[in-house]
Amino acid sequence: MQDAWELERFGYKKSSLSVKLRVLKALVESQFDRNVKFKSYINGIAAQDLRAEPVGRDMLGNIYWCIMDKFSNIRIFRENPDDESWTVMASNRDEMSDRGR
């Protein structure tokens, strides 16, 4: 009920990360409940092929993730597990090069 109130009051974009994750989880779970073709396809994929691994961790406990799409666009994210926040460190190759200097 609290999630619905927050979404109605602030909208999805300004809701907390925990609310956004619960909404996303509910949407994905509904696909398994209502979309037989989707469920069959996903169930045919090995679990290890569905999991992404972080590219690294730093001394502060931050976790780094790299995502590349089919057009070779790269995004680097930093996850801070203590405060459950995500920061985009680089959203393209130029930003990635600049951060390395």
Helices and strands as residue ranges (DSSP letters): H 2-14, H 17-34, H 36-43, H 47-50, E 56-57, E 63-68, E 74-80, E 85-90, H 93-99
